[in-house]
Amino acid sequence: MFDVGRVLVEWDLRHLYAKLIHDEAALEAFLATVVTPEWHFQHDAGRPLDEMVPERIAAFPQHRALIEAYRTRFLETIPGPVAGMEALVERLAVGAIPLFAITNFGAEFWAQFRPTLPMLDRFADIVVSGVEKLAKPDPAIFALAARRFGFAPAEMLFIDDNAANIASAAREGWQTHLFVDAGALEAELVTRGLL
């Protein structure tokens, strides 16, 4: 079972905002105070953009256009697959290994993004935080996934780049792998007899 952002696909708000803010100090300040990962996480957790974006514009009216770009150009924060992961997913699928995902992803952005990544067609089911209004590392999202996917936690390997998510899954009885890159994951999957 895979995380999506920074495991299957590259993701960073900088991919979009470096195109719009050319001064490095101004870019860092904007991402630290205006369109922050913490603010973005509200959408991952289920808050609608129609609430978030106007509220943020009201707080930072001088950045109206940049905040609007978050809504209209979000897919530019995802430049493509993480190196080596498409091939790895394909090898697992060909080997008849059941594939699932749990992703912290806003429901509105997921609807835009999902059709752009054919790799996800190999997945039997994907739990999306913004749809469920539950986000990692909340243990409730792991319990929901176990029920939906039909396997006991101890039977599943959860792969995520976030140490807090890995720790939460481990406490719920899941096997875990802290993702660094495709090569390290491949080595672990070979060791486990999955490749």
C-alpha positions as CSV (number, residue, x, y, z in Angstrom):
1,M,0.0,0.0,0.0
2,F,1.4,3.3,-1.2
3,D,1.3,6.9,-0.3
4,V,0.9,9.0,-3.5
5,G,2.7,12.4,-3.1
6,R,6.5,12.1,-2.9
7,V,6.3,8.3,-3.3
8,L,4.5,7.7,-6.6
9,V,4.7,11.3,-7.8
10,E,6.8,14.3,-7.1
11,W,5.0,17.0,-5.2
12,D,6.0,20.4,-3.9
13,L,4.3,23.7,-3.8
14,R,7.6,25.2,-5.0
15,H,7.1,23.6,-8.4
16,L,4.3,26.0,-9.0
17,Y,5.4,29.1,-7.1
18,A,8.9,29.2,-8.3
19,K,7.4,30.0,-11.7
20,L,5.5,32.9,-10.2
21,I,7.9,34.3,-7.6
22,H,11.4,34.8,-9.0
23,D,13.1,36.2,-5.9
24,E,14.2,33.2,-3.7
25,A,13.8,35.1,-0.4
26,A,10.3,36.3,-1.4
27,L,9.4,32.7,-2.5
28,E,10.5,31.2,0.8
29,A,8.6,33.9,2.8
30,F,5.4,33.3,0.8
31,L,5.6,29.6,1.3
32,A,6.3,30.1,5.0
33,T,3.5,32.5,5.7
34,V,0.8,32.5,2.9
35,V,0.4,29.3,0.9
36,T,2.0,27.0,3.5
37,P,2.0,23.2,3.8
38,E,-0.1,23.6,7.0
39,W,-2.7,25.6,5.2
40,H,-2.7,23.3,2.2
41,F,-3.3,20.3,4.7
42,Q,-6.7,21.8,5.5
43,H,-7.8,20.8,2.0
44,D,-6.2,17.4,2.3
45,A,-8.3,17.0,5.5
46,G,-11.5,17.8,3.7
47,R,-12.0,21.6,3.9
48,P,-13.5,23.0,0.6
49,L,-11.5,25.4,-1.5
50,D,-14.5,27.8,-1.6
51,E,-13.9,28.3,2.2
52,M,-10.1,28.3,2.2
53,V,-9.2,30.5,-0.7
54,P,-11.4,33.5,0.0
55,E,-10.4,33.4,3.7
56,R,-6.7,33.4,2.7
57,I,-7.2,36.2,0.2
58,A,-9.0,38.2,3.0
59,A,-5.9,37.7,5.2
60,F,-3.4,38.4,2.5
61,P,-5.1,40.7,-0.1
62,Q,-1.8,41.7,-1.6
63,H,-1.3,38.1,-2.7
64,R,-4.7,37.6,-4.3
65,A,-3.4,36.4,-7.7
66,L,-0.9,34.0,-6.1
67,I,-3.4,32.5,-3.8
68,E,-5.9,32.1,-6.7
69,A,-3.1,30.2,-8.5
70,Y,-3.2,27.6,-5.8
71,R,-6.8,26.8,-6.8
72,T,-6.4,27.1,-10.6
73,R,-2.9,25.7,-11.2
74,F,-2.5,23.1,-8.4
75,L,-1.5,20.3,-10.8
76,E,1.7,22.3,-11.6
77,T,2.8,21.3,-8.1
78,I,3.0,17.7,-9.4
79,P,5.6,17.6,-12.2
80,G,5.5,13.8,-12.7
81,P,6.2,10.4,-11.3
82,V,9.0,9.8,-8.8
83,A,12.0,8.2,-10.7
84,G,11.7,4.5,-11.0
85,M,8.3,4.1,-9.4
86,E,6.2,3.5,-12.5
87,A,8.4,0.5,-13.4
88,L,8.2,-0.8,-9.8
89,V,4.4,-0.6,-9.7
90,E,4.2,-2.3,-13.0
91,R,6.4,-5.2,-11.8
92,L,4.3,-5.6,-8.7
93,A,1.1,-5.6,-10.8
94,V,2.5,-8.1,-13.2
95,G,3.4,-10.3,-10.2
96,A,-0.2,-10.2,-9.1
97,I,0.6,-8.3,-5.9
98,P,-2.6,-6.5,-4.7
99,L,-1.9,-2.7,-4.8
100,F,-3.7,-0.1,-2.8
101,A,-3.0,3.5,-1.7
102,I,-3.8,5.9,1.1
103,T,-3.1,9.5,0.2
104,N,-3.5,12.9,1.9
105,F,-5.1,14.7,-1.1
106,G,-7.9,17.3,-1.3
107,A,-11.0,15.9,-2.9
108,E,-11.3,18.7,-5.4
109,F,-7.7,18.4,-6.5
110,W,-7.9,14.6,-6.6
111,A,-10.7,14.8,-9.1
112,Q,-8.4,16.9,-11.4
113,F,-5.3,14.8,-10.7
114,R,-6.5,11.2,-10.8
115,P,-7.1,11.0,-14.6
116,T,-3.6,12.3,-15.3
117,L,-1.8,9.3,-13.8
118,P,-2.5,6.0,-15.6
119,M,-0.2,4.2,-13.1
120,L,-3.1,4.4,-10.6
121,D,-5.2,2.1,-12.9
122,R,-3.2,-0.7,-11.4
123,F,-4.5,0.0,-7.9
124,A,-7.5,-1.9,-6.6
125,D,-8.6,0.9,-4.3
126,I,-7.4,4.3,-3.1
127,V,-8.4,6.0,0.2
128,V,-8.3,9.8,-0.3
129,S,-8.2,11.9,2.8
130,G,-10.2,14.8,1.4
131,V,-13.0,12.5,0.4
132,E,-13.1,10.7,3.7
133,K,-12.4,13.8,5.8
134,L,-9.7,11.7,7.6
135,A,-6.0,12.4,7.1
136,K,-2.8,10.6,8.0
137,P,-1.4,10.2,10.6
138,D,-4.9,9.9,12.2
139,P,-5.2,6.1,13.1
140,A,-8.8,6.2,11.9
141,I,-7.7,6.5,8.3
142,F,-5.6,3.3,8.6
143,A,-8.6,1.5,10.2
144,L,-10.8,2.6,7.4
145,A,-8.3,1.4,4.8
146,A,-8.0,-2.0,6.4
147,R,-11.8,-2.4,6.3
148,R,-12.0,-1.2,2.7
149,F,-9.0,-3.2,1.4
150,G,-10.1,-6.4,3.2
151,F,-6.7,-7.3,4.7
152,A,-5.6,-7.4,8.3
153,P,-3.1,-4.6,9.1
154,A,-0.3,-7.1,9.7
155,E,-0.8,-8.5,6.2
156,M,-0.1,-5.2,4.5
157,L,3.0,-3.2,3.8
158,F,2.5,0.6,4.0
159,I,5.0,2.7,2.1
160,D,5.2,6.5,2.9
161,D,7.8,9.2,2.9
162,N,6.5,10.8,6.2
163,A,7.9,9.4,9.4
164,A,4.8,10.4,11.4
165,N,2.5,8.5,9.0
166,I,4.8,5.5,9.2
167,A,4.8,5.6,13.0
168,S,1.1,5.8,13.2
169,A,0.6,2.9,10.8
170,A,3.1,0.8,12.7
171,R,1.2,1.5,16.0
172,E,-1.9,0.1,14.2
173,G,-0.1,-3.1,13.4
174,W,0.9,-2.4,9.8
175,Q,4.2,-3.4,8.3
176,T,6.0,-0.3,7.1
177,H,8.7,1.1,4.8
178,L,9.9,4.7,5.1
179,F,10.3,5.7,1.5
180,V,13.5,7.4,0.4
181,D,13.8,6.3,-3.3
182,A,12.7,3.6,-5.7
183,G,16.0,1.7,-5.3
184,A,15.8,1.3,-1.6
185,L,12.1,0.3,-1.9
186,E,13.0,-2.3,-4.6
187,A,15.6,-3.8,-2.3
188,E,13.1,-4.1,0.5
189,L,10.5,-5.7,-1.8
190,V,13.0,-8.2,-3.0
191,T,14.0,-9.1,0.6
192,R,10.3,-9.6,1.4
193,G,9.8,-11.9,-1.6
194,L,7.4,-9.4,-3.3
195,L,9.6,-8.9,-6.4
